[in-house]
């Protein structure tokens, strides 16, 4: 893996930083807190997401950045034959391959998962392989022997075998519980055989009971079959008698109906003849009815026309009054031009109000921002002052003969120079602090321009409200005028229509003659209605005469039919007592058959119950066979599980046994390179502590620098083993503050030796706050913290800013 470019936007201290990396030895130099380690954190966050960064996702945003400012890290790196570009924000991520404009993954989870597969490393393996810091170089020395063994096993991935063994243990517990459950419910073979014998006896007894019940049922059905034909014959005879009796009753009713009809027709005929005589008597009194009815229709029409003329005359007066009222109201209402002038004036005042409001908000925002900036700057200066004072106190306490509290180097002649430098920084920070305290006090009072703008905004807001209210009233009156004008046109049309109707002539109407005609017709009405009623009765006289003759003939025919039915009923030969005796014999036979049928059903039910019990016994026997088979399989699985657990234990032992020689061999190679051949071998003892072998002798006493060299060689060996296991060449190495207690000569030697390892590590990035080693780098990138703006500044050694 080789990193080509890293870009940070609003990430931690970095506002807009972009760094391009090349092959060779690159040094990133800057004081503590300037954002050096943040670059490594950003690289890991771009690849592995939030879990690779400190704190929460929200804490990644730069402190002074706007609340919705975009937070983004973008990096380009090559791996194998491909070049990748990954861009990650707080809520999204995209991964591109080989300069293609279409991403191969476009969500945070998908990008992290795909990069994990591409790199062949988890987040922990990635850190343990490519990143090395002072903490990692000294951590093994502070551990116990067991802790060192567990640490190396974990970073090399051997602890996965332990996880697998824990899974095997859980599977064994579950299998043993299942086996115990199966064994606890298995019935004994003797008990199962005894229950099967009892069920077979029950089935045999039930089958014999069914046979006996079927025999009894057949005998009862034979008796019913013998008696039923005679009963069915008697039922036919009885049905014939019932039919004759029914016909007899119907015929008797018909005779009665025929007699009633004959008498009713005689009465109706007498009534029809009387109606004809009455009509002849009343006809002269209604002779003028038709002529008077025609005259009444003509007078009704004239009366209706006169009533409409009077109604239209009244409506005409009412319409004229309404038109006068509308015209009067329209003369009092404002015109549309008046409302439009008010609307224009309101728009002008509202625009002026919006301008003043915007200006007031801008002035207030600037005031609040100035307050926040002053408070932030004062807080940063206070923190820096406390840090500088702490460093100065520790330096004073250490004295010229002590070591630097920051880098660990002896102070010596540089004591006064360093102390004066810290004093000057503290004085500068004190002056800056006084300035910002004065600035904060000055900003506590609202600006006069803001007060004046608020006063003008309130005046304009009141004016806008008054104009809005007046405009609403005017617009309502204008709408009222439009509606009144529309109503006026409608009334004018109605007025013209009424005048046209009233101009038409109306015929002469004689109201006295109208009342006389109505009185005459009312006097004739009783006689006319009686004549109409009697006409219907009189018109039936001829028809009633014919109907009376037919009714008399029907009466004679029905009486003859009644006599014939009496004769047939006497010849049927029906005996109720004989039929009752046959019915009793049939009922007794049916009762015997039903009893036999019930016994048969009960026997069959018992047989079905016995069959179900036999099926249940068969299922229980099969279930026992299945449980026995499953128990055997579980016992075999348990045996295999235990053998696999032992195999994993043996494999862990073998890996741990080979881990020390393998690490010793790789570490010796790096130690020879790092010490230019002075030390050629080192090995890990039984406590996993690295020791140097010189001329075949174990060097028990090592200086601090030698311990750091040995720890660095061991750390590089661990990284090499992880990379080889992942199938990746170890082409990138990132070292963070690794010099520790090395003196200047050792530091220079480490830098020179890292340069000589270019064939192993084409790209080495070394982060440090020590200025003395900068001459040994191929390229130097400086980081400084801009206190005034609260951001990290990145530049090349030649002084040009790297930040975009």
C-alpha positions in Angstrom: 0.0 0.0 0.0 1.3 3.5 -0.9 -0.5 6.8 0.0 -0.5 9.5 -2.7 -2.7 12.2 -1.4 -4.7 13.2 1.8 -7.2 16.1 1.9 -9.0 17.3 5.1 -11.9 19.7 5.2 -13.1 21.0 8.7 -11.6 17.8 10.3 -10.4 18.5 13.9 -7.9 21.4 13.7 -7.7 21.4 9.8 -9.9 23.8 7.9 -8.7 23.0 4.3 -5.5 20.9 4.2 -4.2 18.9 1.2 -0.9 17.0 1.3 0.6 15.0 -1.5 2.9 12.1 -0.5 5.8 10.6 -2.5 8.1 7.7 -2.1 11.1 8.1 0.2 11.4 9.3 3.8 8.9 12.1 4.5 9.0 14.0 7.8 6.0 15.8 9.4 7.4 18.2 12.0 5.5 20.4 14.3 4.9 21.2 18.0 2.5 19.2 20.2 -1.1 20.0 19.5 -0.5 21.3 16.0 -2.5 18.5 14.4 0.2 16.0 13.2 -1.4 12.9 14.6 -4.8 14.1 13.3 -3.5 13.4 9.8 -3.1 9.7 10.7 -6.5 9.7 12.3 -8.0 11.2 9.2 -6.4 8.5 7.0 -7.7 5.7 9.2 -11.2 7.4 9.4 -11.4 7.6 5.6 -10.7 3.9 5.2 -12.5 2.4 8.3 -15.1 5.0 9.3 -16.2 6.3 12.7 -14.7 3.4 14.7 -11.2 4.4 13.6 -11.5 8.0 15.1 -11.6 9.3 18.6 -14.9 10.5 20.1 -18.2 10.7 18.3 -18.9 11.7 14.7 -20.0 15.1 15.7 -16.7 15.8 17.6 -14.8 15.5 14.3 -16.1 18.8 13.0 -13.6 21.7 13.5 -14.4 23.7 16.6 -14.9 27.1 14.9 -16.6 25.7 11.8 -20.3 26.7 11.1 -22.8 24.1 12.5 -23.7 22.7 9.1 -20.2 23.0 7.6 -19.1 20.0 5.5 -16.7 17.6 7.2 -14.7 15.5 4.6 -11.6 13.5 4.3 -10.4 12.3 0.9 -7.3 10.1 0.3 -5.8 8.4 -2.7 -3.6 5.2 -2.4 -2.4 2.4 -4.6 -2.4 -1.3 -3.8 -1.2 -3.8 -6.3 -2.1 -2.9 -9.8 -4.9 -0.6 -8.8 -5.2 3.0 -7.6 -8.1 3.9 -5.3 -9.7 7.2 -4.2 -12.0 7.2 -1.1 -14.0 10.2 0.1 -15.8 10.1 3.5 -18.2 12.6 5.2 -20.1 12.4 8.4 -23.1 10.8 6.6 -21.7 9.4 3.4 -18.7 7.7 1.7 -17.7 6.9 -1.9 -14.9 4.6 -3.3 -13.5 5.0 -6.8 -11.0 2.7 -8.7 -8.5 3.6 -11.4 -9.8 7.1 -12.1 -13.3 5.9 -13.0 -15.9 8.5 -12.4 -18.5 5.9 -11.2 -18.0 4.8 -7.6 -17.6 1.1 -6.9 -19.2 1.6 -3.4 -21.3 4.6 -2.3 -22.4 4.2 1.3 -20.4 4.3 4.6 -20.9 0.6 5.4 -20.3 -0.6 1.8 -17.1 1.4 1.5 -15.7 0.1 4.8 -16.6 -3.5 4.0 -15.1 -3.3 0.5 -11.9 -1.6 1.6 -11.5 -4.3 4.4 -11.7 -7.0 1.7 -9.3 -5.1 -0.6 -6.7 -4.6 2.1 -7.3 -8.0 3.6 -7.1 -6.5 7.0 -9.4 -5.5 9.8 -9.1 -2.1 11.4 -6.9 -3.4 14.2 -4.6 -5.3 11.8 -4.3 -2.2 9.7 -3.1 -0.2 12.7 -0.8 -2.9 13.9 0.8 -3.3 10.4 1.3 0.2 9.1 1.3 2.4 12.2 4.0 2.5 14.9 4.3 4.9 17.8 6.3 5.5 21.0 3.5 3.9 23.0 3.7 0.7 20.9 7.5 0.5 21.2 7.4 0.6 25.1 4.1 -1.3 25.7 5.7 -4.8 25.6 8.2 -3.8 28.3 5.5 -2.8 30.7 3.6 -6.1 30.3 3.9 -9.4 32.2 5.1 -12.5 30.4 1.5 -13.7 29.9 0.2 -10.3 28.8 3.1 -10.1 26.2 2.1 -13.6 24.8 -1.6 -12.6 24.6 -0.7 -9.3 23.0 1.4 -10.9 20.2 -1.2 -13.6 19.7 -3.9 -11.1 19.4 -2.2 -8.7 16.9 -1.1 -11.8 14.8 -4.6 -13.2 14.8 -3.9 -16.3 16.7 -6.6 -15.5 19.3 -9.2 -16.4 16.6 -8.5 -20.1 17.5 -9.6 -19.3 21.1 -12.8 -17.8 19.8 -13.4 -21.0 17.7 -12.8 -23.1 20.8 -15.2 -21.1 22.8 -17.8 -21.7 20.0 -17.0 -25.4 20.2 -17.5 -25.4 24.0 -20.9 -23.7 23.6 -21.9 -26.3 21.0 -20.8 -29.1 23.3 -23.0 -27.7 26.1 -26.0 -27.4 23.8 -25.4 -31.0 22.5 -25.1 -32.5 26.0 -28.3 -30.7 27.1 -30.0 -32.1 24.0 -28.7 -35.6 24.6 -29.8 -35.5 28.2 -33.3 -34.3 27.1 -33.6 -37.2 24.6 -32.4 -39.8 27.1 -34.7 -38.6 29.8 -37.8 -39.1 27.6 -36.9 -42.5 26.1 -39.4 -45.2 27.3 -38.2 -48.7 28.3 -38.6 -51.5 25.6 -40.5 -53.7 28.1 -43.0 -51.0 29.0 -43.5 -50.2 25.3 -44.1 -54.0 24.5 -46.6 -54.3 27.4 -48.6 -51.3 26.2 -48.6 -52.7 22.6 -50.0 -56.0 23.8 -52.8 -54.3 25.7 -53.7 -52.2 22.6 -53.8 -55.3 20.3 -56.2 -57.0 22.7 -58.4 -53.9 22.7 -58.4 -53.9 18.8 -59.4 -57.6 18.7 -62.3 -57.2 21.2 -63.6 -54.1 19.3 -63.6 -56.1 16.0 -65.6 -59.0 17.5 -68.2 -56.5 18.9 -68.5 -54.9 15.5 -69.3 -58.4 14.0 -72.0 -59.1 16.5 -73.6 -55.7 16.1 -73.7 -56.1 12.3 -75.5 -59.5 12.6 -78.2 -57.9 14.9 -78.6 -55.0 12.5 -79.2 -57.3 9.5 -81.9 -59.3 11.4 -83.7 -56.0 12.4 -83.5 -54.7 8.8 -85.1 -58.1 7.5 -88.1 -57.6 9.9 -88.6 -54.1 8.7 -88.4 -55.2 5.0 -91.2 -57.8 5.6 -93.8 -55.3 7.2 -93.1 -52.2 5.2 -94.8 -53.3 1.9 -98.2 -53.8 3.6 -97.9 -50.4 5.3 -96.9 -48.7 2.0 -100.1 -50.3 0.4 -102.3 -49.0 3.2 -100.7 -45.6 2.8 -101.6 -45.5 -0.9 -105.2 -46.4 0.0 -105.2 -43.8 2.7 -103.8 -41.2 0.4 -106.7 -42.0 -2.1 -109.3 -41.6 0.6 -107.7 -38.3 1.8 -107.8 -37.1 -1.9 -111.5 -38.0 -2.3 -112.3 -36.3 1.0 -110.5 -33.2 -0.1 -112.3 -33.2 -3.5 -115.6 -33.6 -1.6 -114.9 -30.6 0.5 -113.9 -28.6 -2.5 -117.0 -29.6 -4.4 -119.3 -28.8 -1.5 -117.7 -25.3 -1.3 -118.2 -24.9 -5.1 -121.9 -25.7 -4.7 -122.2 -23.1 -1.9 -120.3 -20.5 -4.1 -122.5 -21.2 -7.1 -125.7 -20.6 -5.1 -124.3 -17.4 -3.6 -123.3 -16.1 -7.0 -126.8 -16.8 -8.5 -128.5 -14.9 -5.7 -125.9 -11.9 -5.9 -126.5 -11.6 -9.7 -130.2 -11.4 -9.2 -129.7 -8.5 -6.8 -127.3 -6.6 -9.1 -129.7 -7.0 -12.0 -132.6 -5.3 -10.0 -130.1 -2.5 -9.0 -129.1 -1.8 -12.7 -132.6 -1.5 -13.9 -133.4 1.1 -11.0 -130.3 3.1 -12.1 -131.5 3.5 -15.7 -134.8 4.9 -14.5 -133.0 7.5 -12.2 -130.7 8.7 -15.0 -133.7 9.5 -17.2 -135.2 11.5 -14.3 -132.0 13.7 -13.7 -130.8 14.4 -17.2 -132.9 17.6 -17.9 -131.4 19.4 -14.8 -127.8 19.3 -16.3 -128.6 20.1 -19.9 -126.5 23.4 -19.8 -123.4 21.9 -18.0 -121.1 21.6 -21.1 -121.7 25.2 -22.2 -121.2 26.7 -18.7 -117.9 24.6 -18.3 -116.5 26.1 -21.5 -117.3 29.6 -20.4 -115.7 29.0 -17.0 -112.4 27.9 -18.7 -112.3 31.2 -20.7 -113.0 33.3 -17.6 -110.4 31.4 -15.5 -107.7 32.2 -18.1 -108.6 35.9 -18.1 -108.5 36.0 -14.3 -105.0 34.5 -14.3 -103.7 37.1 -16.8 -105.1 39.9 -14.7 -103.4 38.5 -11.5 -100.1 38.3 -13.3 -100.4 41.9 -14.6 -101.0 43.1 -11.0 -98.0 41.1 -9.7 -95.7 42.5 -12.4 -96.8 46.0 -11.6 -95.8 45.5 -7.9 -92.4 43.9 -8.9 -91.7 46.9 -11.2 -91.9 49.3 -8.2 -89.7 47.1 -6.0 -87.0 46.8 -8.7 -86.9 50.6 -9.1 -86.4 51.0 -5.3 -83.5 48.4 -5.3 -81.8 50.2 -8.2 -81.9 53.5 -6.4 -80.4 52.0 -3.3 -77.6 50.3 -5.2 -76.7 53.5 -7.1 -76.6 55.4 -3.8 -74.2 52.8 -2.2 -72.0 52.7 -5.3 -71.5 56.5 -5.1 -70.1 56.1 -1.5 -67.6 53.2 -2.3 -63.9 53.9 -3.3 -62.6 53.1 -6.8 -60.2 50.3 -7.7 -57.5 52.9 -8.5 -57.6 54.1 -4.8 -57.0 50.6 -3.6 -54.1 50.1 -6.1 -52.4 53.3 -4.8 -52.6 52.0 -1.2 -51.2 48.6 -2.4 -48.2 50.3 -4.1 -47.6 52.4 -1.0 -47.7 49.2 1.2 -45.2 47.4 -1.1 -42.8 50.4 -0.8 -43.1 50.5 3.0 -42.8 46.7 3.3 -39.7 46.7 1.1 -38.1 49.4 3.2 -39.0 47.4 6.4 -37.4 44.2 5.0 -34.3 46.1 4.1 -34.0 47.6 7.6 -34.8 44.1 9.2 -32.1 42.4 7.1 -29.6 45.1 8.0 -30.5 44.8 11.7 -30.0 41.0 11.6 -26.7 41.4 9.8 -25.4 43.9 12.4 -26.6 41.7 15.3 -25.0 38.6 13.7 -21.7 40.4 13.3 -22.0 41.6 17.0 -22.7 38.0 18.3 -20.0 36.5 16.1 -17.5 39.1 17.4 -18.5 38.1 20.9 -18.1 34.4 20.2 -14.8 34.9 18.4 -13.4 37.0 21.3 -14.5 34.4 23.9 -13.0 31.6 21.8 -9.7 33.4 21.3 -9.5 34.2 25.0 -10.2 30.5 25.9 -7.5 29.3 23.4 -5.0 31.9 24.7 -5.8 30.9 28.3 -5.3 27.2 27.6 -2.0 27.9 25.7 -0.9 30.2 28.6 -1.6 27.4 31.1 0.3 24.9 28.9 3.3 27.3 28.5 3.3 28.1 32.2 3.2 24.4 33.1 6.1 23.7 30.7 8.1 26.6 32.2 7.5 25.4 35.7 8.6 21.9 34.9 11.7 23.3 33.0 12.6 25.5 36.0 12.1 22.6 38.4 14.4 20.3 36.2 17.2 23.0 35.9 20.1 23.0 33.5 21.1 19.5 34.5 17.6 18.0 33.9 16.0 16.7 30.7 13.4 18.4 28.5 9.9 17.5 29.9 8.6 17.3 26.3 11.3 15.5 24.2 13.3 13.9 27.0 16.7 15.3 25.9 19.2 16.7 28.3 18.9 20.5 28.5 22.5 21.6 29.2 23.4 24.9 27.6 20.0 25.3 25.9 18.3 25.7 29.3 18.3 29.5 29.4 17.4 29.8 25.7 14.4 27.4 26.1 13.4 29.1 29.3 13.6 32.6 27.7 11.6 31.4 24.8 8.8 30.1 27.0 8.8 33.4 29.0 8.4 35.4 25.8 5.6 33.2 24.7 3.8 33.6 28.0 4.2 37.4 27.9 2.9 37.5 24.3 -0.1 35.4 25.4 -0.7 37.7 28.4 -0.8 40.8 26.1 -3.2 39.0 23.8 -5.4 37.9 26.7 -5.7 41.5 28.0 -6.6 42.7 24.5 -9.4 40.1 24.1 -10.7 40.7 27.7 -11.0 44.4 26.8 -12.6 43.4 23.5 -15.2 41.2 25.3 -16.1 44.0 27.7 -16.5 46.4 24.8 -18.8 44.0 23.0 -21.1 43.5 26.0 -23.0 46.7 25.0 -25.3 46.6 22.0 -24.0 48.7 19.1 -25.8 52.1 18.7 -26.4 51.3 15.0 -28.2 48.1 16.1 -30.4 50.0 18.5 -31.3 52.6 15.9 -32.1 49.9 13.3 -34.4 48.1 15.7 -36.2 51.3 16.5 -36.7 52.1 12.8 -37.8 48.5 12.2 -40.5 48.7 14.9 -41.7 52.0 13.4 -41.9 50.5 9.9 -43.6 47.3 11.2 -46.4 49.5 12.8 -46.7 51.4 9.6 -47.0 48.2 7.5 -49.7 46.9 9.9 -51.7 50.1 9.6 -51.4 50.1 5.8 -52.3 46.4 5.6 -55.4 46.9 7.7 -56.5 49.9 5.5 -55.8 48.1 2.3 -57.9 45.1 3.5 -60.8 47.5 4.2 -60.5 49.2 0.8 -60.2 45.9 -1.1 -63.3 44.7 0.7 -65.2 47.8 -0.4 -63.9 47.4 -4.0 -65.2 43.8 -4.0 -68.5 45.0 -2.6 -68.7 47.6 -5.5 -68.0 44.9 -8.1 -70.8 42.7 -6.6 -73.2 45.7 -6.5 -72.5 46.6 -10.1 -73.2 43.1 -11.1 -76.5 43.2 -9.2 -77.4 46.5 -10.8 -77.1 45.1 -14.3 -79.2 42.1 -13.3 -81.9 44.4 -11.9 -81.8 46.6 -15.0 -82.5 43.5 -17.2 -85.3 42.5 -14.8 -86.8 46.1 -15.2 -86.7 45.9 -19.0 -88.4 42.5 -18.9 -91.2 43.7 -16.5 -91.8 46.9 -18.7 -92.1 44.7 -21.8 -94.7 42.4 -20.1 -96.8 45.3 -18.8 -96.9 46.9 -22.3 -98.8 43.9 -23.6 -102.6 44.2 -23.7 -104.9 42.2 -21.3 -108.4 40.9 -22.4 -111.7 42.2 -20.8 -112.5 40.3 -17.6 -116.1 40.2 -16.1 -115.6 39.2 -12.5 -119.4 39.2 -11.8 -120.2 36.9 -14.7 -117.3 34.6 -13.6 -118.9 34.2 -10.1 -122.4 33.5 -11.7 -121.0 30.8 -13.9 -119.1 29.2 -11.0 -122.4 29.3 -8.9 -124.4 27.6 -11.6 -121.9 24.9 -12.1 -121.7 24.3 -8.3 -125.5 23.9 -8.2 -125.5 21.3 -11.1 -122.5 19.3 -9.6 -124.5 16.9 -7.2 -126.9 15.8 -10.0 -124.0 15.4 -12.5 -122.0 13.3 -10.1 -125.0 11.1 -9.3 -125.6 10.5 -13.1 -122.0 9.6 -13.6 -122.2 7.1 -10.7 -125.4 5.5 -12.0 -124.1 5.2 -15.6 -121.7 2.5 -14.5 -124.4 0.5 -12.7 -127.0 0.9 -15.5 -124.5 -0.2 -18.2 -124.2 -3.7 -16.4 -127.9 -4.7 -17.0 -127.4 -6.7 -20.2 -124.2 -8.3 -18.9 -125.9 -9.3 -15.6 -128.7 -11.1 -17.4 -126.3 -13.3 -19.3 -124.2 -14.0 -16.2 -127.3 -15.0 -14.1 -128.2 -17.7 -16.7 -124.6 -19.1 -16.6 -124.6 -19.2 -12.8 -127.7 -21.3 -12.7 -126.2 -23.9 -15.1 -122.9 -24.0 -13.0 -124.9 -24.7 -9.9 -126.6 -27.8 -11.4 -123.2 -29.2 -12.6 -121.5 -28.8 -9.2 -124.4 -30.6 -7.4 -124.0 -33.6 -9.8 -120.3 -33.8 -9.1 -120.9 -33.8 -5.4 -123.1 -36.8 -5.6 -120.5 -38.7 -7.6 -117.7 -38.1 -5.0 -120.0 -39.5 -2.2 -120.4 -42.7 -4.2 -116.5 -43.2 -4.8 -115.7 -42.6 -1.1 -118.0 -45.4 0.0 -116.4 -47.9 -2.5 -112.7 -47.2 -1.3 -112.7 -49.8 1.6 -110.5 -47.9 4.1 -110.2 -49.3 7.8 -108.4 -47.0 10.3 -108.1 -49.8 13.0 -106.3 -52.2 10.6 -103.9 -49.6 9.4 -103.1 -48.7 13.1 -102.1 -52.4 13.9 -99.8 -52.5 10.8 -98.2 -49.2 11.9 -97.6 -50.5 15.4 -95.8 -53.6 14.1 -93.7 -51.4 11.7 -92.7 -49.0 14.6 -91.6 -52.0 16.7 -89.4 -53.3 13.9 -87.9 -49.8 13.2 -87.1 -49.5 17.0 -85.2 -52.8 16.9 -83.3 -51.6 13.8 -82.3 -48.3 15.4 -81.1 -50.0 18.5 -79.0 -52.4 16.4 -77.7 -49.4 14.4 -76.7 -47.5 17.6 -74.9 -50.6 19.0 -73.1 -51.0 15.6 -72.0 -47.3 15.7 -70.7 -47.6 19.2 -68.8 -50.8 18.3 -67.2 -49.0 15.3 -66.3 -46.1 17.5 -64.6 -48.4 19.9 -62.8 -50.0 17.0 -61.6 -46.6 15.7 -60.4 -45.6 19.2 -58.4 -48.9 19.4 -57.0 -48.3 15.9 -55.9 -44.8 16.8 -54.2 -46.1 20.0 -52.4 -48.8 17.9 -51.3 -46.0 15.4 -50.1 -43.9 18.4 -48.1 -46.9 19.7 -46.6 -47.2 16.3 -45.6 -43.5 16.3 -44.2 -43.8 19.8 -42.1 -46.8 18.7 -40.8 -44.9 15.6 -40.2 -41.8 17.7 -38.1 -43.9 20.1 -36.1 -45.3 17.2 -35.5 -41.7 15.9 -34.5 -40.5 19.4 -32.1 -43.4 19.7 -30.6 -42.6 16.3 -30.3 -38.9 17.2 -28.7 -39.7 20.5 -26.1 -41.8 18.7 -25.5 -39.0 16.2 -25.1 -36.4 19.1 -22.6 -38.7 20.9 -20.6 -39.0 17.7 -20.7 -35.2 17.2 -19.6 -34.7 20.8 -16.7 -37.0 20.3 -15.8 -35.1 17.1 -16.2 -31.7 18.9 -13.8 -32.8 21.6 -11.3 -34.1 19.1 -11.5 -30.7 17.2 -11.1 -28.8 20.4 -7.9 -30.8 21.2 -6.7 -30.1 17.7 -7.3 -26.4 18.1 -5.4 -26.5 21.4 -2.5 -28.3 19.8 -2.5 -25.8 16.9 -2.5 -22.8 19.3 0.4 -24.4 21.1 2.3 -25.0 17.8 1.6 -21.5 16.6 2.8 -20.0 19.9 5.9 -22.2 19.9 6.8 -21.1 16.3 5.8 -17.4 16.9 9.0 -16.7 19.0 11.5 -18.2 16.4 9.7 -16.5 13.5 9.6 -13.1 15.2 13.2 -13.5 16.3 14.3 -14.3 12.7 12.4 -11.3 11.2 13.5 -9.0 14.1 17.2 -10.0 13.6 17.0 -8.9 10.0 15.6 -5.5 10.9 18.1 -5.2 13.8 21.0 -5.7 11.5 19.7 -3.0 9.1 18.9 -0.6 11.9 22.3 -1.0 13.6 24.4 -1.2 10.4 25.5 -4.7 11.3 26.7 -3.9 14.9 24.0 -6.2 16.3 23.1 -9.2 14.1 20.7 -11.2 16.2 18.1 -10.9 18.9 15.7 -13.5 20.2 12.6 -13.6 22.3 13.1 -15.4 25.6 10.4 -17.6 27.3 8.8 -14.4 28.7 8.7 -12.9 25.2 11.3 -10.2 26.1 13.6 -9.3 23.3 17.4 -9.6 24.0 20.4 -8.8 21.8 22.9 -11.6 20.9 26.4 -10.2 20.4 29.2 -12.6 19.6 26.9 -15.5 20.8 26.4 -13.8 24.2 23.1 -12.4 25.5 23.5 -8.7 26.3 21.6 -8.3 29.6 22.2 -4.6 30.0 20.9 -2.3 27.3 20.9 1.5 27.1 17.6 3.3 26.6 18.5 3.9 22.9 19.4 0.2 22.4 16.0 -0.8 24.0 14.2 1.5 21.6 16.1 0.1 18.6 15.3 -3.5 19.7 11.6 -2.5 20.3 11.4 -0.9 16.8 12.9 -4.0 15.2 10.4 -6.2 17.0 7.5 -3.9 16.0 8.6 -4.0 12.4 8.8 -7.8 12.6 5.2 -7.9 13.9 4.0 -5.6 11.1 5.9 -7.8 8.5 4.2 -11.0 9.8 0.7 -9.4 9.7 1.3 -8.1 6.2 2.5 -11.5 4.9 -0.5 -13.2 6.5 -2.8 -10.7 4.7 -1.0 -11.3 1.4 0.1 -7.6 1.1 3.7 -6.3 0.7 4.7 -4.0 3.6 5.5 -1.0 1.3 4.2 1.7 3.7 5.5 2.5 7.2 4.1 5.3 9.4 6.1 6.1 12.6 4.7 8.5 15.2 7.2 10.0 17.8 9.4 6.9 18.0 12.6 8.5 19.1 11.8 8.4 22.8 15.0 8.5 24.8 17.4 8.3 21.8 20.1 10.9 21.8 20.9 13.1 18.7 23.4 10.5 17.3 20.9 7.6 17.7 18.1 9.7 16.2 20.2 10.5 13.2 21.2 6.9 12.9 17.6 5.8 13.0 16.7 8.3 10.2 19.7 7.1 8.1 18.9 3.5 8.6 15.2 4.0 7.7 16.4 5.6 4.5 18.6 2.5 3.9 15.5 0.4 4.3 14.0 1.9 1.1 14.0 -1.5 -0.6 11.8 -2.9 2.2 9.7 0.3 2.8 9.4 2.5 -0.4 7.3 5.0 1.5 8.1 6.0 5.1 6.3 8.8 7.0 7.8 9.9 10.3 6.0 12.3 12.6 8.0 14.1 15.3 8.3 17.4 17.2 12.1 17.2 17.2 13.7 19.8 14.8 17.2 18.2 14.9 16.2 15.3 12.6 14.8 17.3 9.7 18.0 17.3 7.6 17.7 13.5 7.2 14.3 13.6 5.5 13.8 13.5 1.7 10.8 15.9 2.2 9.7 17.9 5.2 6.1 19.0 5.9 5.6 21.5 8.8 2.5 21.9 10.9 1.8 25.0 13.0 -1.3 26.0 15.0 -2.7 29.4 14.0 -4.0 30.6 17.4 -5.8 33.7 15.9 -7.8 31.7 13.4 -8.0 28.4 15.4 -6.8 26.2 12.5 -3.7 24.1 11.6 -1.4 25.5 9.0 0.5 23.1 6.8 3.5 24.1 4.6 6.5 22.7 2.8 10.0 23.2 4.3 10.5 25.9 1.6 7.7 28.0 3.2 4.8 27.5 0.7 1.4 26.6 2.2 0.2 23.1 1.5 -3.4 24.0 2.7 -5.8 24.5 -0.2 
